[in-house]
Amino acid sequence: MDQEMLDRIMAVTTAEGTLAHTMGIKILSASGTEVVATMPVAGNVQPYGLLHGGASCVLAETIGSLAAALHAGPGRVVVGIEISATHHRAARDGEVTAVATLAHGGRTLATYDIVITDSVGRRVCTSRLTCLIRDQVPAREGNGIDPRQERRVIGG
């Protein structure tokens, strides 16, 4: 995959209107075997001022799905089918960094181990994501848009 295509995929992942954009996720590097990203704690907290566990899951699924899409390659679509997360410690400020590492990369499934650490390198969360890989439906874009009818479609 050339750099231009990689940049485009990373931009689409965090584009305005996506949950990743809303949560402030920034992709630092990406490949089919490893993706690294950051996310601010501020704005992603639960009522006690701690990083929300769901925010950690969104970060993990975002970068794991991006990695799976890069692993799958052009003409393929990925969807997360299972995620688990163990929350080890609280994060109250700064940003967290997540690293998704390929655990299994097959033709129909890709699994990633995702480690999220706080600003001083302490493990906040360990997550595992499995994505299903399918061939893209002809005439459907990967983001669920039918380019001929310009409307969202189910299962895009």
C-alpha positions in Angstrom: 0.0 0.0 0.0 1.4 3.4 -1.0 1.7 6.3 1.5 -1.0 8.3 -0.2 -3.5 5.5 0.3 -2.4 5.0 3.9 -2.8 8.7 4.6 -6.3 8.6 3.1 -7.4 5.6 5.2 -6.0 7.2 8.4 -7.8 10.5 7.5 -11.2 8.7 7.0 -10.8 6.9 10.3 -10.7 10.2 12.2 -12.7 12.4 9.9 -15.1 15.0 11.1 -18.4 13.4 12.0 -16.8 10.1 13.2 -16.7 9.0 16.9 -12.9 9.0 16.7 -12.9 12.6 15.7 -15.4 13.6 18.5 -13.2 11.9 21.1 -10.0 13.5 19.8 -8.2 10.3 18.6 -5.1 11.0 16.6 -3.4 8.3 14.6 0.4 8.5 14.9 1.4 5.5 12.8 -0.4 2.7 11.1 0.2 -0.6 9.3 -1.5 -4.0 9.2 0.6 -5.2 12.0 0.6 -2.2 14.3 -1.3 1.0 14.8 -0.4 3.7 17.4 -2.7 6.5 18.5 -3.4 9.0 21.2 -6.6 10.3 22.9 -7.0 13.1 25.4 -8.5 12.1 28.8 -10.3 15.5 29.0 -13.7 15.2 27.4 -13.7 11.4 27.7 -14.3 11.0 31.4 -17.0 9.5 33.6 -18.7 11.4 36.4 -15.8 10.8 38.9 -13.3 12.5 36.5 -11.6 9.3 35.4 -11.1 8.1 31.8 -14.4 6.4 30.9 -13.9 2.6 30.3 -16.1 3.0 27.2 -13.7 5.6 25.8 -10.9 3.1 26.2 -13.0 0.6 24.2 -13.7 3.1 21.5 -10.0 3.9 21.2 -9.1 0.2 21.1 -11.8 -0.6 18.5 -10.8 2.4 16.3 -7.2 1.4 16.0 -7.8 -2.3 15.9 -10.3 -1.9 13.1 -7.9 0.4 11.2 -5.1 -2.2 11.5 -7.5 -4.9 10.4 -8.5 -2.8 7.3 -4.9 -2.3 6.4 -4.2 -6.1 6.9 -7.2 -7.0 4.8 -6.2 -4.7 1.9 -8.1 -3.0 -0.9 -11.5 -4.4 -1.9 -12.1 -5.9 1.6 -14.3 -4.6 4.5 -13.8 -5.2 8.2 -16.3 -5.2 11.0 -15.5 -5.7 14.7 -17.2 -8.8 16.0 -15.8 -9.1 19.5 -14.0 -6.8 22.0 -12.9 -7.3 25.5 -11.2 -4.9 27.9 -9.6 -5.1 31.3 -9.2 -1.7 33.0 -6.1 -1.8 35.2 -5.8 1.8 36.6 -7.4 5.2 36.3 -6.2 8.0 34.1 -7.3 11.5 35.2 -5.5 13.9 32.9 -3.2 14.3 29.9 -3.6 11.8 27.1 -3.4 8.1 26.7 -1.5 6.2 24.1 -2.8 3.0 22.5 -0.8 0.4 20.5 -2.7 -2.3 18.6 -0.5 -5.3 17.7 -1.5 -8.1 15.4 -2.1 -11.4 17.3 -3.7 -13.3 14.3 -4.0 -12.2 10.7 -6.0 -14.5 8.5 -8.1 -14.2 5.4 -11.4 -13.9 7.2 -10.4 -12.9 10.8 -7.9 -10.5 12.3 -7.3 -10.2 16.0 -5.4 -7.5 17.8 -4.0 -7.0 21.3 -4.4 -3.3 22.3 -2.5 -1.8 25.2 -3.4 1.6 26.5 -1.0 3.5 28.7 -1.1 6.8 30.5 1.2 9.8 30.0 3.9 8.2 32.2 3.7 4.8 30.5 1.6 2.9 33.1 -0.9 0.4 31.7 -4.4 1.7 31.9 -6.2 -0.9 29.8 -5.6 -4.1 27.9 -8.1 -4.9 25.2 -8.5 -7.6 22.5 -10.4 -7.0 19.3 -11.4 -9.5 16.6 -12.6 -8.3 13.2 -14.4 -10.2 10.5 -13.0 -9.6 7.0 -15.3 -9.8 4.0 -15.1 -8.9 0.3 -16.5 -5.4 -0.3 -19.9 -5.4 -2.0 -19.6 -4.1 -5.5 -20.7 -0.4 -5.9 -20.6 0.2 -2.2 -17.9 2.3 -0.6 -16.3 1.1 2.6 -18.0 3.8 4.7 -21.6 2.6 3.9 -22.3 5.1 1.1 -23.9 4.0 -2.1 -22.1 6.3 -4.6 -24.9 5.9 -7.2 -27.7 6.9 -4.8 -25.7 9.0 -2.3 -27.4 7.5 0.7 -26.3 5.4 3.7 -26.8 1.7 3.3 -27.1 -1.0 5.9 -24.2 -3.4 6.1 -21.9 -1.0 4.1 
